Amino acid sequence: MTNPPLFRVGLLLTERCDAACRHCWFSSSPDRETSMTLEQAKMYVDEAAANGARWVSFTGGEPFLVYGLLRGLTAYASSRGLLNEAVTNCNWATTRKRALELLSPLKDTGLDTLNMSVDDFHQERIPLERVRNCYEAAKWLELKPVLMIAVKKGSSITADRIGEILEDPSIQVLGGERVPNPSALAMETHFTPIGRGENISRHELRHSHFESEPCRQVLIDIGVRPNGDVMPCCGPLGAQRDAVIGSLEEESLYEILERAWLNPRLREIYETGPRQPDGSYVSRCHMCVEAYRKD
C-alpha cells in the first residue's frame, strides 16, 4: 500500500515564549531558550520539500521572538516552492504601526498566512488590543488571517463571538454559516489537558463523548522540535515524548516516515482511529493521547 502524501511540516523554531499560558501543550515559557539555528531549519525545510509537503508552518513557542530566523525561513521556504504560515500570540504587536513594521517584510518574502492565537487562556497574559493590532495589519497587507481559539467551559472568547470581539462581521467560522468574501477564518479547538494544561482544574474542562474515527492528520501534518525530533502530528499527541517517530539529525524524513507508517498504533489512528479507553474527553485529540498513553 502506498503511504498517503505529506501535507505540512510544522517547525517549532523555539521553545521560548513571552507568555506561559496555563494550557500550553509544550509548556513553553520565557526561560526556555532552545531554538533552531538557521542551518538546521533550512535542512528541515529541504526535507519537507523533498517529501512532497505543500506547507511549512513556523511555530513555537513564539516564533516572533526569533524574528531574524523567521524572516530568513519565510524567504527560504518560498524559494523552495512551499506555502508558509507563521503562528503567533501577537504579544509583539504593541501598536498597529509596529505590527505593520514586522509583518511587511514577511509578506514581501512570501509569508502566506498568519495564524493568531486568541482565547481566554492567551488573553490572561496578552492584551486583546495587541491581537487587534496584529489582525488589522494582517488584513491590510492581504495576508490570510486565521484565528485559533482554544475553548474551555464558560469561555468568553469563542468563535461565535470573535466577529464582535474583533469588530469584523466578515470572519468565517469553520463549520458555521457561510460568509460572503470572508476576511478571515476562525476555528475553535478544545484544549487538551497535557503539558502545563494537566494542571487545569477539571471544572474548566468541557467533557463530551466522542466516537473513535480515523484521523487524517497523523503522519500527514507533522511537527519538528528544535532538536530535530519528529512528531507524528500537529496536535497534542506530538507533545508526548514517547510519540517521537525519529530525529532529522540522525536520518532522513523519508526514512522516518517509512518506518512510522509501519507502526501499528499510528497506522490504526490513521485508518480507524485510536482504541477508545473508558471515560469522557474534551476532544478526539484528547482521546487519542489517552489511548496512546495506555498502549
Legacy VTK file of the C-alpha trace (Angstrom):
# vtk DataFile Version 3.0
C-alpha trace
ASCII
DATASET POLYDATA
POINTS 295 float
0.000 0.000 0.000
1.328 3.438 -0.958
1.629 5.755 2.020
-0.511 8.926 1.896
1.363 12.080 0.838
2.763 14.543 3.345
0.753 17.782 3.603
2.529 20.069 6.071
5.581 20.220 8.318
5.404 22.440 11.389
8.767 23.705 12.643
8.912 24.658 16.322
11.529 27.360 15.796
11.902 27.943 19.525
10.597 26.612 22.816
10.762 30.118 24.263
7.581 32.158 24.618
6.955 35.526 26.244
3.787 34.107 27.785
3.456 30.961 29.876
-0.166 30.145 29.116
-1.597 27.610 31.522
-2.966 25.357 28.776
0.259 25.074 26.711
0.950 21.570 25.387
4.680 22.200 25.200
4.988 24.130 28.489
6.688 26.996 26.626
7.829 29.938 28.760
10.270 32.892 28.811
13.016 30.802 30.438
13.132 28.051 27.794
15.970 29.009 25.470
16.167 26.103 23.000
15.831 27.317 19.399
16.718 26.091 15.918
19.668 27.519 14.038
19.133 28.820 10.523
21.196 25.945 9.113
19.113 23.358 10.974
15.830 24.922 9.965
16.823 25.161 6.297
17.690 21.468 6.361
14.256 20.695 7.796
12.591 22.833 5.107
14.587 20.923 2.479
13.356 17.651 3.964
9.760 18.901 3.843
10.105 19.881 0.184
11.849 16.612 -0.735
8.956 14.647 0.732
6.249 16.490 -1.153
4.887 18.789 1.568
2.758 21.683 0.343
3.060 23.780 3.506
5.559 24.595 6.193
4.351 26.215 9.425
6.666 28.291 11.636
5.567 27.974 15.217
6.897 27.545 18.740
6.983 28.793 21.483
6.668 32.224 19.930
8.457 32.448 16.559
8.462 36.261 16.556
10.997 36.074 19.410
13.438 34.756 16.796
12.326 37.217 14.141
15.543 37.136 12.070
15.273 33.361 11.821
11.585 33.585 10.928
12.223 36.137 8.195
15.062 34.118 6.679
12.988 30.952 6.672
9.952 32.603 5.115
12.130 33.600 2.171
13.834 30.205 2.028
10.623 28.171 2.167
9.126 30.320 -0.583
12.224 29.750 -2.730
11.645 26.004 -2.324
8.074 26.372 -3.593
6.397 25.868 -0.216
3.423 27.804 1.062
4.153 29.004 4.584
2.457 30.351 7.666
3.551 31.801 10.997
1.751 31.065 14.267
1.794 33.821 16.874
0.311 35.091 20.129
0.589 38.718 18.832
2.222 39.999 22.031
4.809 41.844 19.956
2.095 43.914 18.178
2.176 46.753 20.705
0.790 49.174 18.098
-0.681 48.770 14.631
2.385 50.534 13.244
4.660 48.027 14.967
2.585 45.166 13.595
2.966 46.515 10.057
6.711 47.011 10.549
7.223 43.341 11.414
4.659 41.771 9.093
5.507 43.738 5.929
8.957 42.139 5.409
7.463 38.698 5.996
4.776 39.361 3.414
7.459 40.572 0.982
9.468 37.385 1.431
6.492 35.116 0.840
4.511 34.634 4.053
1.074 33.469 3.019
-0.924 33.000 6.237
-0.795 34.453 9.747
-2.242 32.124 12.367
-3.157 34.089 15.504
-3.980 32.591 18.904
-6.854 34.399 20.605
-8.736 32.879 23.528
-9.344 33.140 27.252
-6.043 31.417 28.039
-3.821 33.702 25.953
-5.706 36.822 26.938
-4.999 36.127 30.610
-1.464 37.255 29.744
-1.667 39.210 26.492
-3.767 42.361 25.962
-6.524 41.759 23.434
-5.641 45.081 21.793
-2.395 43.521 20.562
-4.339 40.811 18.773
-6.476 43.531 17.174
-3.331 45.384 16.042
-1.906 42.229 14.521
-5.188 41.254 12.905
-5.780 44.636 11.275
-2.210 44.757 9.981
-2.505 41.266 8.514
-5.704 42.218 6.710
-4.188 45.447 5.392
-1.214 43.515 3.996
-3.561 40.920 2.458
-2.107 38.083 4.443
-4.602 35.307 5.127
-5.599 35.650 8.803
-6.534 32.514 10.730
-7.828 32.803 14.296
-7.268 29.799 16.559
-9.497 29.791 19.640
-8.870 27.279 22.425
-12.068 26.916 24.433
-12.954 25.629 27.877
-16.131 25.514 29.890
-17.553 29.039 30.144
-15.133 30.636 27.651
-15.846 34.302 26.960
-13.854 34.272 23.691
-15.490 31.858 21.275
-15.793 31.502 17.520
-19.389 32.735 17.664
-18.259 35.954 19.359
-14.979 36.594 17.573
-16.526 38.880 14.943
-17.939 41.083 17.683
-14.701 40.989 19.689
-12.531 41.993 16.713
-15.215 44.300 15.297
-15.306 42.454 11.979
-18.565 40.765 10.911
-16.880 39.200 7.864
-14.997 36.479 9.743
-15.869 32.980 8.560
-16.291 30.485 11.392
-15.229 26.987 10.391
-18.395 24.911 10.143
-20.614 27.970 10.529
-22.974 29.759 8.185
-21.153 30.771 5.018
-19.940 34.383 4.927
-19.518 36.038 1.503
-15.973 37.309 0.870
-14.678 36.455 4.346
-11.824 38.500 5.768
-10.521 35.683 7.993
-11.142 32.128 9.121
-11.835 31.351 12.787
-11.775 27.885 14.295
-12.281 26.552 17.785
-10.133 23.883 19.357
-10.759 22.140 22.645
-7.525 22.388 24.589
-6.104 19.055 25.698
-5.048 18.652 29.343
-1.440 17.693 28.744
1.774 19.623 29.327
1.038 22.620 31.520
-2.648 22.038 30.784
-2.628 18.987 33.032
-2.742 21.373 35.995
-6.013 22.983 34.922
-8.985 22.188 37.137
-11.354 19.569 35.778
-14.168 22.063 36.429
-12.926 24.049 33.425
-12.941 21.091 31.042
-15.805 20.584 28.587
-16.045 16.806 28.554
-18.160 15.036 25.945
-18.469 11.568 24.464
-16.501 11.119 21.258
-16.589 8.159 18.924
-13.290 6.859 17.623
-12.839 7.745 13.972
-9.936 7.932 11.506
-7.525 10.852 11.949
-6.227 12.008 8.589
-3.658 14.347 10.148
-1.367 11.773 11.746
1.836 11.356 9.698
0.380 13.832 7.180
0.600 17.061 9.190
3.713 16.575 11.291
5.970 18.651 13.530
9.682 19.056 14.206
11.140 20.179 17.535
14.207 22.446 17.787
16.431 19.396 18.393
15.217 17.679 15.202
12.800 15.243 16.839
9.882 14.495 14.504
6.371 14.431 15.964
3.629 12.313 14.360
1.072 15.118 14.125
0.488 18.814 14.692
-1.878 18.095 17.594
-1.284 17.312 21.249
-0.072 13.789 20.525
3.088 15.495 19.293
3.741 16.776 22.812
4.107 13.202 24.058
7.799 12.398 24.279
7.160 8.690 23.671
5.359 9.535 20.427
8.501 10.911 18.723
8.996 8.965 15.476
12.638 9.827 14.746
15.280 12.544 14.543
16.201 14.581 11.474
19.658 14.941 12.989
20.163 11.199 12.518
18.224 10.146 9.408
16.139 11.495 6.556
12.475 12.358 6.815
11.769 9.734 4.157
13.295 7.021 6.341
11.451 8.283 9.423
8.067 8.317 7.690
8.554 4.950 6.006
9.187 3.385 9.404
6.398 5.335 11.110
3.787 4.076 8.629
4.684 0.547 9.776
3.930 1.461 13.394
0.642 -0.352 14.159
-0.537 2.260 16.688
-0.053 5.162 14.278
-1.485 3.251 11.328
-4.534 2.411 13.419
-5.053 6.076 14.343
-4.959 6.996 10.640
-7.162 4.190 9.342
-9.784 3.582 12.047
-8.986 5.891 14.964
-7.426 5.063 18.316
-8.805 2.303 20.513
-11.038 4.224 22.872
-10.346 3.829 26.605
-13.152 4.265 29.105
-14.063 7.830 30.042
-15.073 11.139 28.501
-12.843 13.604 26.691
-12.604 17.246 25.709
-11.855 16.299 22.095
-10.896 13.430 19.836
-7.286 14.573 20.178
-7.623 14.101 23.947
-9.000 10.616 23.349
-6.067 9.856 21.050
-3.493 10.998 23.618
-5.088 8.912 26.370
-5.299 5.858 24.124
-1.653 6.264 23.158
-0.624 6.565 26.795
-2.399 3.326 27.685
-0.963 1.222 24.851
LINES 1 296
295 0 1 2 3 4 5 6 7 8 9 10 11 12 13 14 15 16 17 18 19 20 21 22 23 24 25 26 27 28 29 30 31 32 33 34 35 36 37 38 39 40 41 42 43 44 45 46 47 48 49 50 51 52 53 54 55 56 57 58 59 60 61 62 63 64 65 66 67 68 69 70 71 72 73 74 75 76 77 78 79 80 81 82 83 84 85 86 87 88 89 90 91 92 93 94 95 96 97 98 99 100 101 102 103 104 105 106 107 108 109 110 111 112 113 114 115 116 117 118 119 120 121 122 123 124 125 126 127 128 129 130 131 132 133 134 135 136 137 138 139 140 141 142 143 144 145 146 147 148 149 150 151 152 153 154 155 156 157 158 159 160 161 162 163 164 165 166 167 168 169 170 171 172 173 174 175 176 177 178 179 180 181 182 183 184 185 186 187 188 189 190 191 192 193 194 195 196 197 198 199 200 201 202 203 204 205 206 207 208 209 210 211 212 213 214 215 216 217 218 219 220 221 222 223 224 225 226 227 228 229 230 231 232 233 234 235 236 237 238 239 240 241 242 243 244 245 246 247 248 249 250 251 252 253 254 255 256 257 258 259 260 261 262 263 264 265 266 267 268 269 270 271 272 273 274 275 276 277 278 279 280 281 282 283 284 285 286 287 288 289 290 291 292 293 294
